[in-house]
Amino acid sequence: MLNMQKEQLAMYGAKPVREKMLPYGKQWVDETDIENVVNVLRSDFLSSGPEIPKFEEALAREAGTRYAVAFSSGTAALHAACFAAGVETGSEVITSPLTFAASSNCILYTGGKPVFADIDPLTFNIDSQEVYKKITPNTKALIIVDFAGQPAQYNELYDMASNHGLVTIRDAAHSIGSIYKERRPGMSTDMTIFSFHPVKHITTGEGGAVVTDREDFYHQLLMFRNHGITRDEQMLEQQNSPKWYYEMQFLGYNYRITDIQAALGTSQLKRLEQFVKRRRELAVLYNKAFEQMPGLAFQQQAEEVSSSWHLYPLRWKKDFFSVSRDTIFQALLAENIGVNLHYIPVYLHPYYQSLGYQRGICPNAEAVYEELITIPLFPLMTDRDLQDVVDAVVKVYNYFLK
Ligand SMILES: *Cc1c(COP(=O)(O)O)cnc(C)c1O
Protein backbone atom coordinates (compact mmCIF):
# COMPACT_ATOMS: atom_id res chain seq x y z
CA MET A 1 0.00 0.00 0.00
CA LEU A 2 2.76 2.40 1.00
CA ASN A 3 4.68 1.64 -2.21
CA MET A 4 1.65 2.23 -4.29
CA GLN A 5 1.18 5.62 -2.67
CA LYS A 6 4.81 6.42 -3.44
CA GLU A 7 4.33 5.52 -7.11
CA GLN A 8 1.21 7.59 -7.30
CA LEU A 9 3.04 10.51 -5.77
CA ALA A 10 5.98 10.15 -8.13
CA MET A 11 3.72 11.33 -10.91
CA TYR A 12 3.44 14.68 -9.16
CA GLY A 13 7.12 15.12 -8.47
CA ALA A 14 7.75 14.79 -12.21
CA LYS A 15 5.94 17.96 -13.19
CA PRO A 16 4.43 20.01 -10.42
CA VAL A 17 1.86 22.71 -11.20
CA ARG A 18 4.21 25.28 -9.62
CA GLU A 19 7.98 25.60 -9.67
CA LYS A 20 8.23 27.23 -6.26
CA MET A 21 6.38 26.40 -3.06
CA LEU A 22 3.43 28.70 -2.35
CA PRO A 23 3.10 29.11 1.45
CA TYR A 24 -0.33 28.76 3.09
CA GLY A 25 -0.04 32.19 4.70
CA LYS A 26 2.35 35.12 4.72
CA GLN A 27 2.62 38.57 6.27
CA TRP A 28 2.58 41.77 4.20
CA VAL A 29 5.09 44.27 5.58
CA ASP A 30 5.67 47.34 3.39
CA GLU A 31 8.18 50.22 3.42
CA THR A 32 5.87 52.44 5.50
CA ASP A 33 5.70 49.73 8.18
CA ILE A 34 9.50 49.53 8.20
CA GLU A 35 9.86 53.30 8.44
CA ASN A 36 7.44 53.41 11.38
CA VAL A 37 9.42 50.73 13.22
CA VAL A 38 12.77 52.40 12.52
CA ASN A 39 11.43 55.70 13.90
CA VAL A 40 10.74 53.99 17.22
CA LEU A 41 14.27 52.56 17.30
CA ARG A 42 15.56 56.14 17.01
CA SER A 43 13.22 57.43 19.74
CA ASP A 44 13.55 57.52 23.56
CA PHE A 45 11.27 54.56 24.29
CA LEU A 46 11.57 50.99 23.09
CA SER A 47 9.01 49.70 25.58
CA SER A 48 6.23 51.18 27.78
CA GLY A 49 6.32 54.37 25.66
CA PRO A 50 3.73 56.29 23.64
CA GLU A 51 3.31 53.75 20.81
CA ILE A 52 1.42 51.28 23.00
CA PRO A 53 -1.55 53.53 23.93
CA LYS A 54 -1.64 54.71 20.31
CA PHE A 55 -1.95 51.11 19.10
CA GLU A 56 -4.52 50.33 21.79
CA GLU A 57 -6.70 53.31 20.82
CA ALA A 58 -6.64 52.20 17.19
CA LEU A 59 -7.49 48.63 18.19
CA ALA A 60 -10.42 49.71 20.37
CA ARG A 61 -11.78 51.77 17.47
CA GLU A 62 -11.43 48.80 15.11
CA ALA A 63 -13.09 46.43 17.60
CA GLY A 64 -15.87 48.85 18.55
CA THR A 65 -15.00 48.84 22.29
CA ARG A 66 -14.01 51.38 24.94
CA TYR A 67 -10.79 49.63 25.99
CA ALA A 68 -7.94 47.64 24.48
CA VAL A 69 -4.90 46.16 26.22
CA ALA A 70 -2.03 44.94 24.04
CA PHE A 71 -0.03 41.86 25.10
CA SER A 72 3.15 40.04 24.09
CA SER A 73 1.09 37.34 22.33
CA GLY A 74 -2.44 36.20 21.65
CA THR A 75 -1.84 33.40 24.12
CA ALA A 76 -0.87 35.89 26.86
CA ALA A 77 -4.05 37.84 25.99
CA LEU A 78 -6.14 34.67 26.42
CA HIS A 79 -4.44 33.92 29.75
CA ALA A 80 -5.21 37.45 30.96
CA ALA A 81 -8.84 37.21 29.79
CA CYS A 82 -9.30 33.96 31.74
CA PHE A 83 -7.82 35.60 34.83
CA ALA A 84 -10.06 38.68 34.51
CA ALA A 85 -13.08 36.41 34.01
CA GLY A 86 -12.31 34.81 37.38
CA VAL A 87 -11.42 31.36 36.06
CA GLU A 88 -9.75 29.45 38.91
CA THR A 89 -9.34 25.95 40.34
CA GLY A 90 -12.68 24.18 40.02
CA SER A 91 -13.99 26.45 37.21
CA GLU A 92 -15.18 24.85 33.99
CA VAL A 93 -14.80 26.76 30.74
CA ILE A 94 -16.52 25.60 27.55
CA THR A 95 -14.61 25.91 24.28
CA SER A 96 -14.32 24.47 20.78
CA PRO A 97 -12.12 21.43 20.09
CA LEU A 98 -11.36 22.58 16.52
CA THR A 99 -8.84 25.27 17.40
CA PHE A 100 -5.23 26.01 18.23
CA ALA A 101 -4.21 24.61 21.63
CA ALA A 102 -3.88 28.14 23.07
CA SER A 103 -7.71 28.59 23.19
CA SER A 104 -7.83 25.79 25.74
CA ASN A 105 -4.37 25.96 27.38
CA CYS A 106 -5.27 29.38 28.83
CA ILE A 107 -7.99 27.68 30.89
CA LEU A 108 -5.43 25.24 32.32
CA TYR A 109 -3.02 28.12 33.13
CA THR A 110 -5.55 29.58 35.55
CA GLY A 111 -6.41 26.20 37.09
CA GLY A 112 -9.70 25.72 35.24
CA LYS A 113 -11.00 22.71 33.36
CA PRO A 114 -11.56 22.91 29.59
CA VAL A 115 -14.88 21.39 28.53
CA PHE A 116 -15.20 20.76 24.80
CA ALA A 117 -18.50 21.34 22.99
CA ASP A 118 -18.84 19.89 19.50
CA ILE A 119 -18.88 21.91 16.28
CA ASP A 120 -21.42 22.30 13.51
CA PRO A 121 -20.06 20.10 10.67
CA LEU A 122 -20.98 22.69 8.01
CA THR A 123 -19.74 25.99 9.48
CA PHE A 124 -16.99 24.32 11.59
CA ASN A 125 -17.89 26.70 14.45
CA ILE A 126 -19.02 25.68 17.93
CA ASP A 127 -22.65 24.48 18.02
CA SER A 128 -24.74 26.56 20.48
CA GLN A 129 -26.92 23.57 21.38
CA GLU A 130 -23.83 21.56 22.29
CA VAL A 131 -22.60 24.44 24.45
CA TYR A 132 -25.94 24.50 26.24
CA LYS A 133 -25.69 20.79 27.05
CA LYS A 134 -22.28 21.28 28.69
CA ILE A 135 -23.26 24.05 31.13
CA THR A 136 -23.06 22.96 34.80
CA PRO A 137 -23.12 24.90 38.10
CA ASN A 138 -19.29 25.02 37.83
CA THR A 139 -19.24 26.67 34.41
CA LYS A 140 -17.57 30.07 34.63
CA ALA A 141 -16.98 31.20 31.07
CA LEU A 142 -17.20 30.42 27.36
CA ILE A 143 -14.25 30.79 24.98
CA ILE A 144 -15.72 30.97 21.50
CA VAL A 145 -13.46 30.61 18.45
CA ASP A 146 -14.29 32.14 15.05
CA PHE A 147 -12.89 29.29 13.00
CA ALA A 148 -11.04 30.49 9.87
CA GLY A 149 -12.49 34.01 10.42
CA GLN A 150 -16.21 33.27 10.46
CA PRO A 151 -18.05 34.76 13.48
CA ALA A 152 -19.90 32.20 15.63
CA GLN A 153 -23.57 32.53 16.69
CA TYR A 154 -23.05 35.30 19.23
CA ASN A 155 -26.65 36.33 19.86
CA GLU A 156 -27.58 32.81 21.00
CA LEU A 157 -24.34 32.27 22.88
CA TYR A 158 -24.48 35.60 24.68
CA ASP A 159 -28.10 35.10 25.77
CA MET A 160 -27.28 31.63 27.04
CA ALA A 161 -24.24 32.97 28.92
CA SER A 162 -26.23 35.83 30.46
CA ASN A 163 -28.93 33.46 31.68
CA HIS A 164 -26.29 31.40 33.48
CA GLY A 165 -24.04 34.23 34.67
CA LEU A 166 -21.12 33.20 32.43
CA VAL A 167 -18.38 35.46 31.11
CA THR A 168 -18.06 35.37 27.31
CA ILE A 169 -14.59 35.46 25.77
CA ARG A 170 -14.23 35.56 22.00
CA ASP A 171 -11.03 34.10 20.56
CA ALA A 172 -10.92 36.31 17.48
CA ALA A 173 -7.35 35.35 16.55
CA HIS A 174 -8.79 34.54 13.09
CA SER A 175 -11.43 37.21 12.82
CA ILE A 176 -10.25 40.79 13.29
CA GLY A 177 -11.99 42.59 10.41
CA SER A 178 -15.04 40.28 10.43
CA ILE A 179 -18.63 41.46 10.89
CA TYR A 180 -21.43 39.75 12.84
CA LYS A 181 -24.89 41.29 12.31
CA GLU A 182 -23.34 44.67 11.47
CA ARG A 183 -21.25 44.57 14.64
CA ARG A 184 -17.49 44.91 14.96
CA PRO A 185 -15.62 42.00 16.56
CA GLY A 186 -15.41 43.45 20.08
CA MET A 187 -19.14 44.11 20.36
CA SER A 188 -20.65 40.65 20.90
CA THR A 189 -18.87 39.35 24.02
CA ASP A 190 -17.50 40.58 27.35
CA MET A 191 -13.91 40.28 26.11
CA THR A 192 -12.39 39.58 22.70
CA ILE A 193 -8.81 38.59 22.00
CA PHE A 194 -6.69 39.10 18.88
CA SER A 195 -3.35 37.61 17.80
CA PHE A 196 -0.72 39.42 15.74
CA HIS A 197 1.41 36.44 14.81
CA PRO A 198 2.73 36.79 11.22
CA VAL A 199 0.20 34.35 9.72
CA LYS A 200 -2.73 36.33 11.15
CA HIS A 201 -4.39 39.34 9.45
CA ILE A 202 -2.05 41.96 10.86
CA THR A 203 1.26 41.34 12.58
CA THR A 204 3.55 42.73 15.26
CA GLY A 205 6.00 39.80 14.97
CA GLU A 206 4.50 38.30 18.11
CA GLY A 207 1.66 40.05 19.89
CA GLY A 208 -1.95 40.06 20.94
CA ALA A 209 -4.66 42.12 22.61
CA VAL A 210 -7.83 41.97 24.66
CA VAL A 211 -10.62 44.45 23.91
CA THR A 212 -13.57 45.07 26.25
CA ASP A 213 -16.21 47.58 27.34
CA ARG A 214 -15.93 46.59 30.99
CA GLU A 215 -13.85 48.95 33.11
CA ASP A 216 -13.27 46.34 35.86
CA PHE A 217 -11.86 43.86 33.32
CA TYR A 218 -9.73 46.62 31.81
CA HIS A 219 -7.97 47.34 35.13
CA GLN A 220 -7.38 43.65 35.79
CA LEU A 221 -5.92 43.14 32.31
CA LEU A 222 -3.54 46.09 32.67
CA MET A 223 -2.27 44.79 36.00
CA PHE A 224 -2.05 41.16 34.85
CA ARG A 225 0.24 42.29 32.01
CA ASN A 226 2.61 43.89 34.52
CA HIS A 227 3.12 41.47 37.47
CA GLY A 228 -0.18 42.46 39.13
CA ILE A 229 1.28 45.90 39.85
CA THR A 230 -0.65 49.19 39.92
CA ARG A 231 0.37 52.81 40.44
CA ASP A 232 -3.18 54.09 39.97
CA GLU A 233 -4.05 56.08 43.13
CA GLN A 234 -7.67 55.00 42.98
CA MET A 235 -6.65 51.34 43.03
CA LEU A 236 -4.05 51.46 45.84
CA GLU A 237 -4.80 49.82 49.17
CA GLN A 238 -2.53 52.22 51.10
CA GLN A 239 -4.02 55.70 51.47
CA ASN A 240 -2.03 58.96 51.14
CA SER A 241 0.91 57.17 49.57
CA PRO A 242 4.01 58.97 48.29
CA LYS A 243 4.45 59.72 44.58
CA TRP A 244 6.88 56.82 43.88
CA TYR A 245 4.64 54.22 45.54
CA TYR A 246 3.20 51.19 43.76
CA GLU A 247 1.59 47.96 44.86
CA MET A 248 1.62 44.41 43.60
CA GLN A 249 -1.85 43.16 44.44
CA PHE A 250 -1.95 39.74 42.78
CA LEU A 251 0.40 37.42 40.91
CA GLY A 252 0.67 38.73 37.36
CA TYR A 253 3.24 38.26 34.60
CA ASN A 254 5.48 40.25 32.32
CA TYR A 255 3.25 40.05 29.25
CA ARG A 256 4.10 43.52 27.92
CA ILE A 257 4.40 44.30 24.23
CA THR A 258 7.21 46.63 23.05
CA ASP A 259 6.83 50.05 21.41
CA ILE A 260 8.66 48.64 18.40
CA GLN A 261 5.91 46.05 17.96
CA ALA A 262 3.09 48.49 18.74
CA ALA A 263 4.31 50.88 16.02
CA LEU A 264 4.27 48.01 13.52
CA GLY A 265 0.77 47.10 14.69
CA THR A 266 -0.62 50.63 14.26
CA SER A 267 0.94 50.81 10.81
CA GLN A 268 -0.48 47.40 9.80
CA LEU A 269 -3.92 48.15 11.19
CA LYS A 270 -4.27 51.00 8.67
CA ARG A 271 -4.22 48.40 5.91
CA LEU A 272 -6.46 45.81 7.59
CA GLU A 273 -9.43 46.72 5.43
CA GLN A 274 -7.38 46.27 2.26
CA PHE A 275 -6.01 42.91 3.54
CA VAL A 276 -9.46 41.57 4.39
CA LYS A 277 -10.96 42.79 1.11
CA ARG A 278 -8.36 40.80 -0.84
CA ARG A 279 -8.85 37.71 1.34
CA ARG A 280 -12.60 37.85 0.64
CA GLU A 281 -12.02 38.19 -3.11
CA LEU A 282 -9.76 35.14 -3.10
CA ALA A 283 -12.22 33.10 -1.01
CA VAL A 284 -15.05 33.88 -3.45
CA LEU A 285 -12.86 32.70 -6.34
CA TYR A 286 -12.02 29.48 -4.49
CA ASN A 287 -15.68 28.83 -3.65
CA LYS A 288 -16.61 29.30 -7.29
CA ALA A 289 -13.87 26.94 -8.47
CA PHE A 290 -14.86 24.16 -6.05
CA GLU A 291 -18.66 24.36 -5.97
CA GLN A 292 -19.10 21.93 -8.87
CA MET A 293 -16.84 19.30 -7.29
CA PRO A 294 -19.05 17.02 -5.17
CA GLY A 295 -16.10 15.41 -3.32
CA LEU A 296 -15.15 18.77 -1.83
CA ALA A 297 -16.91 20.93 0.75
CA PHE A 298 -15.86 24.40 1.78
CA GLN A 299 -16.84 26.24 4.95
CA GLN A 300 -20.53 27.13 4.83
CA GLN A 301 -21.23 30.71 5.90
CA ALA A 302 -24.01 31.45 8.37
CA GLU A 303 -26.51 34.24 7.69
CA GLU A 304 -25.60 37.83 8.50
CA VAL A 305 -21.91 37.18 8.98
CA SER A 306 -19.01 38.43 6.94
CA SER A 307 -15.91 36.32 7.51
CA SER A 308 -12.46 37.91 7.41
CA TRP A 309 -11.12 34.63 5.92
CA HIS A 310 -7.98 33.95 7.90
CA LEU A 311 -7.85 30.42 6.47
CA TYR A 312 -9.40 28.53 3.59
CA PRO A 313 -10.17 25.03 4.92
CA LEU A 314 -11.24 22.53 2.27
CA ARG A 315 -12.97 19.30 3.23
CA TRP A 316 -12.10 16.23 1.10
CA LYS A 317 -15.00 13.81 1.68
CA LYS A 318 -13.33 10.43 2.20
CA ASP A 319 -15.99 8.36 0.41
CA PHE A 320 -15.08 10.03 -2.88
CA PHE A 321 -11.38 9.17 -2.92
CA SER A 322 -9.31 6.02 -3.32
CA VAL A 323 -6.61 7.26 -0.92
CA SER A 324 -6.45 8.84 2.52
CA ARG A 325 -6.48 12.55 3.32
CA ASP A 326 -2.79 12.27 4.18
CA THR A 327 -1.93 11.05 0.67
CA ILE A 328 -3.97 13.87 -0.87
CA PHE A 329 -2.10 16.27 1.42
CA GLN A 330 1.26 14.91 0.23
CA ALA A 331 0.18 15.10 -3.41
CA LEU A 332 -0.70 18.79 -3.00
CA LEU A 333 2.70 19.39 -1.39
CA ALA A 334 4.32 17.64 -4.34
CA GLU A 335 2.54 20.20 -6.54
CA ASN A 336 4.35 22.87 -4.50
CA ILE A 337 1.13 24.01 -2.85
CA GLY A 338 1.93 24.80 0.79
CA VAL A 339 -1.00 23.06 2.45
CA ASN A 340 -1.53 22.86 6.20
CA LEU A 341 -3.90 21.31 8.70
CA HIS A 342 -6.19 23.26 11.07
CA TYR A 343 -6.66 21.61 13.52
CA ILE A 344 -6.11 18.38 15.39
CA PRO A 345 -8.98 18.47 17.93
CA VAL A 346 -7.27 19.84 21.05
CA TYR A 347 -8.24 16.95 23.32
CA LEU A 348 -6.57 14.40 21.00
CA HIS A 349 -3.12 15.82 21.75
CA PRO A 350 -1.10 13.48 24.00
CA TYR A 351 -1.05 16.01 26.86
CA TYR A 352 -4.85 16.29 26.89
CA GLN A 353 -5.16 12.53 26.56
CA SER A 354 -2.95 12.24 29.66
CA LEU A 355 -5.44 14.48 31.48
CA GLY A 356 -8.10 11.88 30.74
CA TYR A 357 -10.05 13.30 27.77
CA GLN A 358 -11.53 10.49 25.72
CA ARG A 359 -11.53 10.10 21.94
CA GLY A 360 -15.08 10.44 20.61
CA ILE A 361 -16.34 13.25 22.86
CA CYS A 362 -16.85 15.58 19.86
CA PRO A 363 -17.62 13.31 16.89
CA ASN A 364 -18.27 16.16 14.43
CA ALA A 365 -14.92 17.79 15.17
CA GLU A 366 -13.13 14.47 14.74
CA ALA A 367 -14.90 13.67 11.45
CA VAL A 368 -14.22 17.14 10.03
CA TYR A 369 -10.59 17.05 11.16
CA GLU A 370 -10.03 13.76 9.34
CA GLU A 371 -11.04 15.34 6.04
CA LEU A 372 -9.70 18.90 6.25
CA ILE A 373 -6.82 20.43 4.34
CA THR A 374 -6.03 24.17 4.51
CA ILE A 375 -4.98 25.63 1.15
CA PRO A 376 -3.04 28.90 0.74
CA LEU A 377 -4.78 32.21 1.43
CA PHE A 378 -3.07 35.53 2.07
CA PRO A 379 -3.54 39.04 0.65
CA LEU A 380 -0.29 39.09 -1.35
CA MET A 381 -1.45 36.06 -3.37
CA THR A 382 -1.89 36.90 -7.04
CA ASP A 383 -4.69 35.64 -9.30
CA ARG A 384 -2.02 33.47 -10.94
CA ASP A 385 -1.11 31.92 -7.55
CA LEU A 386 -4.78 31.21 -6.94
CA GLN A 387 -5.13 29.57 -10.35
CA ASP A 388 -2.12 27.35 -9.55
CA VAL A 389 -3.81 26.18 -6.36
CA VAL A 390 -7.08 25.51 -8.19
CA ASP A 391 -5.23 23.61 -10.96
CA ALA A 392 -3.41 21.49 -8.38
CA VAL A 393 -6.61 20.74 -6.48
CA VAL A 394 -8.41 19.72 -9.69
CA LYS A 395 -5.46 17.55 -10.78
CA VAL A 396 -5.20 15.74 -7.44
CA TYR A 397 -9.00 15.47 -7.19
CA ASN A 398 -9.36 13.81 -10.60
CA TYR A 399 -6.39 11.55 -10.07
CA PHE A 400 -7.63 10.09 -6.78
CA LEU A 401 -11.38 10.22 -7.46
CA LYS A 402 -12.87 6.74 -7.02
C1 LIG B 1 -2.87 32.06 16.69
C2 LIG B 1 -3.93 31.66 17.61
C3 LIG B 1 -3.87 31.89 19.00
C4 LIG B 1 -2.61 32.30 19.72
O1 LIG B 1 -2.02 33.43 19.31
P1 LIG B 1 -0.45 33.65 19.50
O2 LIG B 1 -0.34 35.13 19.19
O3 LIG B 1 0.27 32.79 18.53
O4 LIG B 1 -0.10 33.37 20.91
C5 LIG B 1 -4.97 31.60 19.77
N1 LIG B 1 -6.09 31.09 19.23
C6 LIG B 1 -6.18 30.82 17.91
C7 LIG B 1 -7.46 30.27 17.39
C8 LIG B 1 -5.11 31.09 17.07
O5 LIG B 1 -5.21 30.80 15.77
The ligand as a MOL file (V3000), in Angstrom:
LIG
                    3D

  0  0  0     0  0            999 V3000
M  V30 BEGIN CTAB
M  V30 COUNTS 15 15 0 0 0
M  V30 BEGIN ATOM
M  V30 1 C -2.8660 32.0600 16.6900 0
M  V30 2 C -3.9340 31.6630 17.6080 0
M  V30 3 C -3.8680 31.8870 19.0040 0
M  V30 4 C -2.6090 32.3030 19.7220 0
M  V30 5 O -2.0180 33.4260 19.3060 0
M  V30 6 P -0.4450 33.6540 19.4960 0
M  V30 7 O -0.3400 35.1320 19.1870 0
M  V30 8 O 0.2660 32.7860 18.5260 0
M  V30 9 O -0.1030 33.3670 20.9130 0
M  V30 10 C -4.9720 31.6010 19.7670 0
M  V30 11 N -6.0880 31.0920 19.2280 0
M  V30 12 C -6.1800 30.8240 17.9150 0
M  V30 13 C -7.4570 30.2690 17.3890 0
M  V30 14 C -5.1120 31.0950 17.0720 0
M  V30 15 O -5.2070 30.8000 15.7700 0
M  V30 END ATOM
M  V30 BEGIN BOND
M  V30 1 1 1 2
M  V30 2 1 2 3
M  V30 3 2 2 14
M  V30 4 1 3 4
M  V30 5 2 3 10
M  V30 6 1 4 5
M  V30 7 1 5 6
M  V30 8 2 6 7
M  V30 9 1 6 8
M  V30 10 1 6 9
M  V30 11 1 10 11
M  V30 12 2 11 12
M  V30 13 1 12 13
M  V30 14 1 12 14
M  V30 15 1 14 15
M  V30 END BOND
M  V30 END CTAB
M  END
